[in-house]
């Protein structure tokens, strides 16, 4: 299977994650505890993918270890300002604020998903194993985010069906992002190491700035049992990345 085909299938699969909101149609017992477990699992997947998969590959593909680390740091800085710019897109508040922000949620998600698509495509160009690990990391952190977005869209006045469809269309921006990288030609793909380093920076930033602080904040508010669940899910995310990487490389 070519890198183009593999990345296209992976991005389409990640886009389907937007349908996770359908859980609200059937599961009435969705709880903050389950959401915390998902966030913890995503944090483990993101950190292990960045440190064990993306950074080693970036160092191998790009010239100079120090240059790669600079690229990773600059990517983290860039995503810091991007998140500041998109901060209102994922805001929470009363019904009026939800109604005002529902379009911005879709626009912000579209941009985010477009970048995810580029990251996944760049990883598949390097190797199938790296591509699978990266797509897994993207999907893991998309699940809790898409659940939150689904809630915002429905609170903003959209029906559940319409919210699911619009969320999916926003998710398809990942496919567009992946195809864009291939359309740019060999000149860009020759610099693929920098894209992989930037992907590592993005994953590290999301885990360090968004997911881990959320877990610590809620962990102080919960009893010991959820804290144990959070820790187990976090380690489970790391184990999944290690196992997947070995299975694909064999």
Secondary structure, DSSP 8 states (H G I E B T S, - for coil): --HHHHHHHHHHHHHHGGGGGGHHHH-TT--HHHHHHHHHHHHHHHHHIIIIIIHHHHHHHSS-HHHHHHHHHHHHHHHHHHHHHTGGGG---SHHHHHHHHHHHHHHHHHHHHHHHHHHHHHHHH-HHHHHHHHHHHHHHHHHHHHHHHHHHHHTT--HHHHHHHHHHHHTHHHHHHHHHHHT-HHHHTTHHHHHHHHHHHHHHIIIIIIHHHHHHHHHHS-HHHHHHHHHHHHHHHHHHHHHHHHHH-
